[in-house]
Amino acid sequence: MALDSLEEQIQSMEVSYLELTTEMEAIQALMREAEVELDRLRALKQTRPSGTGSAQPEASVLSGLEAAAICPEPTVLEGGCEPLQGFRVGVIGPSSREADYRRVIESLGARFGFAPSEEKLGQIDRLCNKSDGVIFITSFTSHKVEDHLAKAVRRLGVPIYHLRYRGLERLREAALELLPQMQAFRCPTAKAN
């Protein structure tokens, strides 16, 4: 009798766990959509008039971190080039966000590489081998992955940026902040600032 009751409780807990997992995935999807919408609204806010009567920003060409942080489309800096054009930027993070990360990195002109942070160590090695710089999103990542990555970047000399916050705007900033190190990595005689 007691064993039957215990089995029923276990089955009930398994059903509850599956329901919670499904709800959590739905909430995460809604959060991703909300973040994309928030990025879109921030970009719109930047184009609103500030008492000048114009609906466009004063300069048609944006520059620096500000431009990259607000533009969902390819960012063009002064001089007409995308800031990370020709570079390969790898991102290690939750696989559920890969498409969002790809959109951000490619909007800066870089080629995108990705490895999930869910303990697929071989993929992390391959990504580090192919990248000029790696952005490691540390949220929800095991120490095993972090230790493995530290060894890989040390062995290869690849620049790495540890990013605690997963927001897309912050990812853009991290990619641009990594640029001097990637330039020095690609051309060791150049000095990174």
C-alpha positions, 0 to 999 in steps of 0.5 A: 500500500505504502509503495503504491502511494509513493509511486503515485506521488512520484508520477504526480511529481513527474507530471508537475515537472513536465508541466513546469518545464513546458511553462518555463519554455513558453515564458522564455519564448515570450521573454525573447520576443519581449527583448526583441520588441524592446530593442526595436522600441529603443531604436525607434526612440533614437529616431524620434525628433528631439524638438527639431521637427525632424523624424530622423536622427541628425546624422544619417551615419551613426558611430561607435557603441551607440550606433551598434547598440540601437540598430537592429539592421547592419550598423554602418560607421563613419567611413561606410564600413561595418565595424566587425567586417571580416572578423569571425566572432564566436558566441557561447551561450544558451542554444535557445538564443542562437538566432538572436545572437546571430542577428546581432553579430552579423548586423555588425558585419562579422561572421557568426559562429556558435557553440551551445553552453550545454556542455558540448565541449567539442563544439566549443573547441571547434568554435575557438579554433575558427574565431578571431574572438569569443563572447562567453555568456556566463549565465546558466553555464556550468563550471565544467564548460567554463574550465574547458573554455579557459583552457582552450582560449589559453592554448589558442590565444583567442581573445575572450569576453565574459558576458554576464548579462544576456541582453542583445544590446549588451552583446553588441557592446561586448562585440565592439569592445572585443574588436581591439583584441581581435585586431591584435590577435589577427595581427600580433604586431599590432597593439590593442588599446 
